[in-house]
């Protein structure tokens, strides 16, 4: 905490579960309905096409069919994200954590494997945007230019203009902890949201907190490099 001048929060799982309670298979079906089925000669792709329930896979497939089909698939996915952003509930404690960052002089970025516009609108809707700086998501989901998770976090860290050692990624999965290790930032896992404490703890020195309110307490208590924090 003393070294942490900037925090990068993962949107999905730490700020909200965007598609919690949403039938994502239905989104996949909507995309599938606008696409021609694979040729019989492509057995593997054909089987995946008919049984896929992940809309992101179907968007990738749509782009392989044609640019026009890819754009249509992305429009369906964008509309589904926009609708989900109207009902998704913030994870308990995220407001306290962001306020603690603000009070302690720690800058904040948010990253997510969602469209940037979705993340922005969600933060605005829940009056969190003013506590967040850079928002790094996708503009398009085309396979040829879709960045991996570690690229998104690198972009966020550079936008915050801090060294990797002064930045901490807050996630709720082993994958997030591994991304932090890969790019040289610190990592804090939030237990009980996705992966368990025992799976996240200790990956390249990552630590795990039991909840976002506990993280907020730590942020409010521990000053940056011996500075002072404002009372909560």
C-alpha positions as CSV (number, residue, x, y, z in Angstrom):
1,X,0.0,0.0,0.0
2,X,2.8,2.4,0.8
3,X,4.3,1.9,-2.7
4,X,0.9,2.1,-4.4
5,X,0.4,5.5,-6.1
6,X,-2.1,4.2,-8.6
7,X,-4.8,1.4,-8.7
8,X,-6.2,-0.4,-11.7
9,X,-9.6,-2.0,-11.0
10,X,-10.9,-4.8,-13.1
11,X,-14.4,-3.9,-14.2
12,X,-16.0,-7.3,-14.4
13,X,-16.1,-9.0,-10.9
14,X,-14.6,-6.1,-8.9
15,X,-16.9,-3.3,-9.9
16,X,-19.8,-5.3,-11.1
17,X,-20.8,-8.6,-12.7
18,X,-22.2,-7.1,-15.9
19,X,-24.1,-10.2,-17.1
20,X,-25.1,-11.6,-13.7
21,X,-28.6,-13.0,-14.1
22,X,-28.5,-12.5,-17.9
23,X,-29.0,-15.4,-20.2
24,X,-25.8,-15.0,-22.3
25,X,-26.8,-18.0,-24.4
26,X,-29.7,-16.0,-25.6
27,X,-27.3,-13.3,-26.8
28,X,-25.3,-16.0,-28.6
29,X,-28.5,-17.2,-30.2
30,X,-29.4,-13.7,-31.5
31,X,-26.0,-13.5,-33.1
32,X,-26.1,-17.0,-34.5
33,X,-29.5,-16.2,-36.1
34,X,-27.9,-13.5,-38.3
35,X,-25.1,-15.7,-39.6
36,X,-24.9,-18.3,-42.3
37,X,-24.0,-21.8,-40.9
38,X,-20.5,-23.2,-41.6
39,X,-19.9,-25.3,-44.6
40,X,-20.3,-29.0,-44.0
41,X,-16.6,-29.5,-44.7
42,X,-15.7,-27.6,-41.6
43,X,-16.9,-30.1,-39.1
44,X,-15.2,-28.7,-36.0
45,X,-16.3,-25.1,-36.7
46,X,-19.8,-26.4,-37.5
47,X,-20.1,-28.3,-34.2
48,X,-18.9,-25.3,-32.3
49,X,-21.3,-23.0,-34.2
50,X,-24.3,-25.0,-33.2
51,X,-23.5,-25.6,-29.5
52,X,-21.7,-22.3,-28.6
53,X,-23.2,-20.4,-25.7
54,X,-20.5,-17.7,-25.4
55,X,-21.4,-14.5,-27.4
56,X,-17.7,-13.5,-27.6
57,X,-16.9,-16.7,-29.6
58,X,-19.8,-16.0,-31.9
59,X,-18.7,-12.5,-32.5
60,X,-15.2,-13.8,-33.5
61,X,-16.8,-16.3,-35.8
62,X,-19.0,-13.6,-37.4
63,X,-15.9,-11.5,-38.2
64,X,-14.4,-14.6,-39.9
65,X,-17.5,-14.8,-42.1
66,X,-17.3,-11.2,-43.3
67,X,-16.8,-7.7,-42.0
68,X,-20.5,-6.9,-42.4
69,X,-21.5,-10.0,-40.4
70,X,-18.9,-9.0,-37.8
71,X,-20.3,-5.5,-37.5
72,X,-23.8,-6.9,-37.1
73,X,-22.7,-9.3,-34.4
74,X,-20.9,-6.5,-32.5
75,X,-24.1,-4.3,-32.7
76,X,-26.0,-7.1,-31.0
77,X,-23.4,-7.5,-28.3
78,X,-23.2,-3.8,-27.7
79,X,-26.9,-3.6,-27.3
80,X,-26.8,-6.5,-24.8
81,X,-24.0,-4.8,-22.8
82,X,-25.9,-1.5,-22.7
83,X,-29.1,-3.3,-21.5
84,X,-27.1,-5.2,-18.8
85,X,-25.4,-2.0,-17.6
86,X,-28.9,-0.7,-16.7
87,X,-29.5,-3.5,-14.2
88,X,-26.1,-4.8,-13.0
89,X,-25.5,-4.0,-9.3
90,X,-22.2,-2.7,-8.1
91,X,-20.1,-5.0,-5.9
92,X,-20.5,-4.1,-2.2
93,X,-17.7,-1.8,-1.1
94,X,-16.5,-0.5,-4.5
95,X,-17.7,3.0,-3.7
96,X,-15.8,3.0,-0.4
97,X,-12.6,1.6,-2.1
98,X,-12.7,4.3,-4.8
99,X,-13.4,7.1,-2.3
100,X,-10.4,5.8,-0.2
101,X,-8.2,6.0,-3.3
102,X,-9.4,9.5,-3.9
103,X,-8.9,10.6,-0.3
104,X,-5.4,9.1,-0.2
105,X,-4.2,10.7,-3.4
106,X,-4.1,7.4,-5.4
107,X,-5.1,7.7,-9.0
108,X,-7.5,5.0,-10.4
109,X,-8.0,3.4,-13.8
110,X,-10.6,0.8,-14.8
111,X,-10.0,-2.0,-17.3
112,X,-12.4,-4.5,-18.7
113,X,-13.1,-6.9,-21.5
114,X,-16.2,-4.9,-22.4
115,X,-16.8,-2.0,-24.7
116,X,-15.3,1.2,-23.3
117,X,-18.7,2.9,-23.8
118,X,-20.3,0.3,-21.7
119,X,-17.9,0.8,-18.8
120,X,-18.2,4.6,-19.1
121,X,-22.0,4.5,-19.0
122,X,-22.1,2.1,-16.1
123,X,-19.7,4.3,-14.0
124,X,-21.8,7.4,-14.9
125,X,-25.0,5.7,-14.0
126,X,-23.8,4.7,-10.5
127,X,-22.0,8.1,-9.9
128,X,-18.6,6.5,-9.8
129,X,-17.1,8.1,-12.9
130,X,-15.8,11.2,-11.0
131,X,-13.6,8.9,-8.9
132,X,-12.0,7.2,-11.9
133,X,-9.4,8.4,-14.4
134,X,-8.7,6.3,-17.5
135,X,-11.2,3.7,-18.7
136,X,-9.6,1.1,-20.9
137,X,-11.9,-1.3,-22.7
138,X,-12.6,-2.3,-26.3
139,X,-13.7,-0.1,-29.2
140,X,-14.2,-3.1,-31.4
141,X,-13.9,-6.9,-30.8
142,X,-12.4,-7.8,-34.1
143,X,-10.0,-10.7,-33.5
144,X,-7.2,-9.0,-35.5
145,X,-7.1,-6.0,-33.2
146,X,-8.6,-7.2,-29.9
147,X,-6.0,-6.7,-27.2
148,X,-5.3,-9.3,-24.6
149,X,-5.9,-8.6,-20.9
150,X,-2.3,-7.8,-20.2
151,X,-2.2,-5.3,-23.0
152,X,-5.3,-3.5,-21.5
153,X,-3.7,-3.3,-18.1
154,X,-0.4,-2.1,-19.6
155,X,-2.4,0.7,-21.3
156,X,-4.1,1.6,-18.1
157,X,-0.8,1.7,-16.2
158,X,0.8,3.9,-18.8
159,X,-2.2,6.2,-18.9
160,X,-1.8,6.6,-15.1
161,X,1.8,7.6,-15.7
162,X,3.3,5.5,-12.9
163,X,6.1,2.9,-12.8
164,X,4.9,-0.7,-12.6
165,X,6.2,-1.1,-9.1
166,X,4.0,1.9,-8.0
167,X,0.8,0.4,-9.5
168,X,-1.5,-2.3,-8.0
169,X,-4.0,-4.3,-10.0
170,X,-7.2,-5.2,-8.1
171,X,-8.9,-8.3,-9.5
172,X,-10.9,-11.3,-8.4
173,X,-9.3,-14.1,-10.4
174,X,-6.1,-16.1,-10.8
175,X,-5.9,-14.7,-14.3
176,X,-5.8,-11.1,-13.0
177,X,-3.0,-12.1,-10.6
178,X,-1.0,-13.6,-13.4
179,X,-1.5,-10.5,-15.6
180,X,-0.1,-8.4,-12.8
181,X,2.9,-10.7,-12.5
182,X,3.5,-10.6,-16.2
183,X,3.6,-6.8,-16.5
184,X,5.4,-6.2,-13.2
185,X,2.7,-4.6,-11.1
186,X,1.6,-5.5,-7.7
187,X,-1.7,-7.4,-7.3
188,X,-4.5,-7.6,-4.8
189,X,-7.1,-10.3,-5.1
190,X,-10.6,-9.9,-3.7
191,X,-11.7,-13.3,-2.3
192,X,-15.2,-14.7,-2.7
193,X,-16.0,-12.9,-5.9
194,X,-14.7,-15.5,-8.4
195,X,-11.6,-17.5,-7.5
196,X,-10.8,-18.5,-4.0
197,X,-8.2,-17.0,-1.7
198,X,-6.0,-20.1,-1.8
199,X,-5.8,-19.9,-5.6
200,X,-5.0,-16.2,-5.9
201,X,-2.7,-15.8,-2.9
202,X,1.1,-15.8,-3.4
203,X,1.2,-15.5,-7.2
204,X,4.3,-13.4,-7.6
205,X,3.7,-11.9,-4.2
206,X,0.0,-11.1,-4.7
207,X,-2.1,-10.7,-1.5
208,X,-5.8,-11.3,-1.0
209,X,-8.4,-9.4,1.0
210,X,-11.7,-10.8,2.1
211,X,-13.8,-8.0,0.7
212,X,-13.7,-4.5,-0.9
213,X,-14.7,-2.8,2.4
214,X,-11.5,-4.4,3.9
215,X,-9.5,-3.1,1.0
216,X,-11.0,0.4,1.5
217,X,-10.0,0.3,5.2
218,X,-6.4,-0.6,4.2
219,X,-6.3,2.2,1.6
220,X,-7.7,4.7,4.2
221,X,-5.2,3.6,6.9
222,X,-1.9,3.3,4.9
223,X,-0.6,6.5,3.4
224,X,1.4,6.6,0.2
225,X,5.1,6.7,0.8
226,X,4.7,8.2,4.3
227,X,2.2,10.8,3.2
228,X,-1.1,11.5,4.9
229,X,-4.6,10.3,4.1
230,X,-7.8,12.1,4.6
231,X,-10.2,10.8,7.2
232,X,-13.1,8.7,5.7
